[in-house]
Amino acid sequence: MAVKVLVVDDSGFFRRRVSEILSADPNIQVVGTATNGREAIDQALALKPDVITMDYEMPMMDGITAVRTIMQRCPTPVLMFSSLTHEGARVTLDALDAGAVDFLPKNFEDISRNPEKVKQLLCEKVHSIARSNRRSISSAPVPSSAPAVGKPSAPAALTRPVSSATNPTASAPSSPASASTSPAPKRKAYKLVAIGTSTGGPVALQRVLTQLPANFPAPIVLIQHMPAAFTKAFAERLDKLCRISVKEAEDGDVLRPGLALLAPGGKQMMIDGRGVIKILPGDERLNYKPCVDITFGSAAKSYNDKVLAVVLTGMGADGREGARLLKQGGSQVWAQDEASCVIYGMPMAVVKANLADAVYPLEHIGRHLAETCI
């Protein structure tokens, strides 16, 4: 059955091009278009699409307000289009908080210059988020209009609660270790916590990191599939919301307790045995820049059994081979459970390879980290 898509954008040119690209895929059907947020809500309720593509800046009602309303009235996976600017990154992160599943850069030049590449990427995104777990996107709270100031005394509210119920429509097999049977984590003096994620990751990381105390005893590295223009804004956002410190990693940064370093988009991040961060150019032969496998692999080489790795929501299998190297060195690997994932791809790859020491719901991971690391 074809994936039904609603295309929302105030630009007639962009609506037509997106509709043409999607309609060229025999397994995608554009069922309608809308020119503003209000029309988008009406069309979503009337047409019940499987996926909505959404621009942010529109008349009558902006994309974030529309996404928030759609999530409340008829939860539907939303793919946002974003400009590759710092402000575009901030807006996109707001949209993900409101309930959007994923995003793509909105670049008119690329559509004209690389139509086949754009077509492939857009159609792949639509197909992937059409299979996303609607339970995990269905109850996004309305974010506070006031910006966070300093370090909050309690976890910020800008995170989406997750359901612990099983998703009856998911096609992926259930994990062999369920959240209810995974053992309570044992306390250990880890030298590093490494967290890798992709689709659904910005909200998931927010949820995990806001549960950590300011005196969290282990250094943290974060690998999130994200464009270069976005990672600085994302790190700044996390730093405002969390008790721990968060920054975009730079070459030469040194690991220290209570600091989370986010891999910069478009590059690769590695760690040496002295705890020094190495930032390398992105290799065009690699699909992911940054790549979870590369960071996990360098951590395995540098710290043997002193790493606690966590693989969160995301499509694909990035992180599986890095987790294998970590396990060979005696380190621990946790995976997010299927029910709380937006996309159960990366965690599933780790679980199916029998590399997960524990499988936990997203809402438990931050607390378990705080209880485990000493």
N, C-alpha and C positions, 0 to 999 in steps of 0.2 A: 504494500500500500504506500502511495506517495506521501511524502511529508508535506503537510499543508502550511504555507508560510504567509504571514501578513507583513507587508513592507511599509514602514512608516518613515517618512522624511518630507520636509517642506520643500525640498528641491525637486522639481519635476524631472530634471536630467538624472539625478541620482536615483530617484524612484524607478525610472525607466531602465536604467542600466542594471540596477540590482535585480529588477524583475526579469530582464532579458537573460542575465547570467544564470539565475536560479531556474528559469523555465527551460533552459537548454538541457538541464539534467532531467532525464525521464522519470527519476524517482522523487522529484520535487514539484509541487504544484503551488503557484502563487494564487491564493484565493482572494486576495484583496489588497488595497493600498489605502494609506491614510496620510494626510498632510499636516496633522498636528496631534498633540496628545489626547485631546478630547475625542477626536475621530478614532484614534487608536483604541481607546477604551470601548467605544461603541462597537467598533468592528471586531474587537477581540471577543466581546460578549455575544455578538451575532454569529460570527463565523467559526468560533472555537478553533483557531489554528493550532498547529503543533509547535510552531516557532514564530516569534515576532522579531523582525530586525528593526532597530529603533535608533533614530538620531537623537541627539540631546537638545540642540538649540532649535526650537520651533515656536511659531506663534500660538496664541491661545493657551497652550499648556506645554511646558517643557517635558523632555523625555523622562527625567527622574521622577517627576510627579506622576506621570502616566504609568511608569513601571510600578511605583508604589501602589497605585490604585488597582492596577491589573493583578498584582500579587494578592491583594486583599479580596478582590471580587471573582477572579477566574485565573488562578495561578497558571502561568504559561512561561516556558523557557524563553528568555529574551536575549538576543545578541545585540549589543550596543555598537554603534560606530563612533569612533573617537578621533580627534585630531592629535597628532604627535607633538604635543606641547606640554609644558608643565601644567598649565591650566586644564588642558584636555585630559591629562592624567588624573588630576584632582577630581574633575567632573565624572570621569569613568569610575573611579573608586567610589564616589557617592552613588552612582548607578548600581554598582555591584552590592553595596550596602542595602540599597532599596529592593534588591531581589534579582537583578540581571544575572545571568549565568556566565556570560563571557563577553568578549569585545574584539573588535577588529579596527585597525587604523583606517581612518577615512581619508584616502589619498587619491584625488582625482587624476593625478599624473600617472600613478601606477595602473589605474584602470585603462588609461589610454595606451600606456607603454607596454604593459605586460598583461594583456587580457586573459591569456591562458592560465598564467600563474594565479591571478586574482580569482578567476573562475574556480580553479581547483581548491584554493584556500577557503573561499566563501562557502562552497558546497560542502566541503569536509566539515567546516564548523557547524553548518546547519544540520547535517546528518548527525554529528556527534551530540549536539545539545538537544536534539529531538529525542535522544535516548536518555537524557538526564533524569535524575530522580526527582520527580515533582514534589515528593514529600519534603525534601530538604530545601526547597525554595518557596514553600507555600505559606510560611508564617514570618516573613520579614517584618520587623518592627519599624515604626516610623522613626528615622534618625532624628536626634535632637538638632534644632536649628542653631544652637549655640556651639561654637567651636570648643574643643577640649583645651583647657589651659593647664600647663604643667603636667605633673604626674598625678592622675586621679587616685583617690583613696580606695576606690572600689573598681572592679572591672567595668569598662565602658559599656554602654548599652547599644553601641552600633554594631552588633553582631546578631546573626540570625539564629534563633533557637532551632535545634534539630529534633526530628522525631526518632524515637528509638524503635518505632514499629518497623516491621519488615516491609519492604517495598514489593507488592505483589506483582508489579509489571516488569521488574528488572529481569533481563535475560541472562545476566551473568550468574554462574553457580554460586551457591552460598559458600562462605568461607568455612574451612574445616574447624577453625577455632572461633567460636562466637564470642560476642562481648560478655555474655554471662558465664562462659566457661574459662576465659583467659584468667590466668592466675594473677593475684595481686602482685605488683612489681616489687622486687627486692631492692632495698636501699644500697647504693653503691657510690663511690667517689669517681664519677665520670670526668674525664678531661675535656669532653666535648659532647654537646647535643647538636645533631645535624638533622634538619627538617627539609624535606623535598616535597614539592607540590606543583600542580598546574591548574587546570580548569576548576574553579570553585575555591582556589587556594587563598586569594586575598581575604575573603571572609573567614575561611577556616583558620588561617594564621592569626587573624585578629582574635578569634575566639580562644585559641590556645594561649597566645602570648599574654593576653590581658588577665589570665588566671595566675601568672607567675609573680612571686613577690620581688620586691626591689633587690633583696639580698640573695637572689637565686645563685647558687654556688658554682654553676658551670657556665663556661662560654657557650654561645649558640651561633650556628651558621644557618642561614635560610637560603634555599634555592627555589625560586618561584619563576616559572616560565613567564616572561614579561618583556616587552620592548625596552630598549635603552632609555627612552624618554620617560618611562613610567616608574622605574625602580627608585629613583631619588625621592619622588613625591610619595611613593608608597612607604618608604622607610621613614620619612618625616611624619607621615600620618600615624604609623605604628608607634613611633617615639612619643607622640602626644597622648596616645591612648593607653600606653602600657606603663607599669611601674618600672620595669627594666628599661635600659637604654637601647635604642635601635638606630642604626645608621646604614647607609649604603656603603658597602665594603670598598676600600681603596687599597691599591698595592702597598704593602708594607704595614698595614694595620696589624695589631697584635691582639690575639684572643685574650679576653679577661672575663672573669665572672660577672654576671649581670649585664653583659653586653651582647646583643644579637646583631650580627653582620649580615646584611642582605646582598646576595650576589648581584652585581650590576648587569642590567640587560645588555644583550649583544656580546657578552664576554664570558670567560670561564674563570671560576674561582677554585683555587687549590690551597691546601694548608700544609706547611712543612712541620717537621718534628719540634721546632722551637716555638710553634704557635703563631707563626707569621703568615699572613695572608699573601698569596700570589694571585694577581689578576692578569690573565692572559687574553690575547685577542681571540675573538670567536672564530672557530675553525669552520669554514663553509661546508666541510664534509660532514659536519654534525648537524642533526636536525634541531637540536635544542641549544640555545645560547642565552642563559646558562644551562648547563646539563647536570642533573642530579648525580648521574653515574660518575662523572669526573670528580665532583667534590667528595662524594662518598668514598670513591677509590683512593683519593689522596689522604683522607682521614684514616682509612684502614691501614695504609702504609705507615702513617706517622704515629698512630696511637694504639694499634693492635686491638686489645680487648677493652679499651677505656672509652669507647664511643657508644652513645645511645642514639640510634637513628630512628626517625619517624617518617613514614611515607603517608601523605595525606591525599585527598581527592585530586583526580586529574586523569585525562585520557592518555592512552599509550602505556608504555612499560618503562619509561625512564625511571631509574632508581633500582630496578631489579638487579642488574649486574653489579652495581655498587654495593647493594645490600649483600650480595653473595660474597664479595670480597670482605666486607665487614664481618660477616658470619664466620668466614674461614679464619679470621684473626681472633675470634672469640667475643666480638662485640654483640650488643643487643639490637634487635630491630623490631619496632612496633609498626602496625598498619591500622589505618582508620577503617572502621567497619562499613559494610555495604550500605546499610540503612541510612547512615548519616552523610554519605558521599553524594556530591552533585554528580560526579562521574566516577564510577567504580572501575577505573582502568589501572592506574598505577598501583594502588593498594592490592587489587586483585592479582596483578602480575607477581607481586611479592608473596602473597598468600599461596597462590597456586604452585609456586616454586618451593614451597615449604621453608621459606626464609623468615617468616614472622614468628617471633617469640610470643607475641601477644597481639590481639585484635581488640581495639577499644572504640566505642562511640566518640565522636568528636568532642562532645561535651565533657568527657572524662579525661581527655588526654592531658590538658594543662594541669589539672589537679594531680594526676599520676606523676607527671614530671616533677612537680613541686614536692611531692612526697618521696620520690625515688632518689633524686640527686642530693648527695651530701658533700 
